[in-house]
């Protein structure tokens, strides 16, 4: 059985990018919420459609790991349809092990519609309720990267918890998706507590903690108190933060927090889809290579920068050689800071 350095678990989808021009954004004065607006009850022209197979938080992570040189696999489900076959073919081209992708007859492969306006996207999502389970012949991976699953996946996540109890040497990275956040901490607390590293953005951290707190350092500490050894919070173009209270990845030096700015864009972003996945997965991959937290923080934004220069979440994912070249040639102000 082939060794697995990095096993990503989570839903696999096809994204259809619908490029809009005839639209506008409306932002509410009293909140940070903005809305994409098109004319109601009318025919709205679109500019183009680009279909991108084999994406989703975990598939994106599996491709990032493969391109950065790890033995990567994906555990997911697809339908017995052409969309599913297209996804499998795409992953194989990226040298992702597809042995643990289950093909379910009578169910459609996940297909999402991405309303692409300027550099941002609004995604219309619908997750097929697959029959999730861990295969009996699953070899022990060094790392599991767990992310977005459908709303019926709670029993499967409990199965993953039990598997992790039986395999204490496995490191867990947890990047909860929409439904996992909605399920709440109490239902998934064993995964939070088992996580070596936990990822969310600032708004998600506020939802998880049920708070309006804006101080990023307090949010980091509160997420860390839920159990993960390392808490990581991203804040879009403002940068990203990491916090631990003693981890082998800060050499057990007690409470430490760091900040990284985003790596400068070489050109205006084309599409920001997958930027968060690129950051989180690349941070995890750096840890898998034995890097310390500050260096992992310096890796993540480079892949994010590259991804947003292309349509879709995977086209811009870098090789390790290219990532290290960007790091070597980083501008002087691209520095990891203790906070």
Buried (B, 14 or more C-beta within 10 A) or exposed (E): EEEBBBBBBBBBBBBBBBBBEEBEEEEEEEEEEEEBEEEEEEEEEBEEEBEBBBBBBBBBBBBBBBBBBBBBBBBBBBBEBEBBBBBBEBBEEBBBBBBBBEBBEEBBBBBBBBBBBBEBBBBEBEBBEBEBEBEEEBEBBBBBBBBBBBEBBBEBBBBBBEBBEEEEEBBBBBBBBBBBBEBEBEEBEBBBEBBBBBBBBBEBBBEBBEEEEEEBEEBBBBBBEBBBBBBBBBBEEEBBBBBBBEBBBBEEEEEBBBBBBBBEBEEEBBBBBBBBBBBBBBBBBBBBBEBBBBBBBBBBBBBBBBBBBBBBBBBBBBEBEBBBEBBEEBEEEBEBEEE
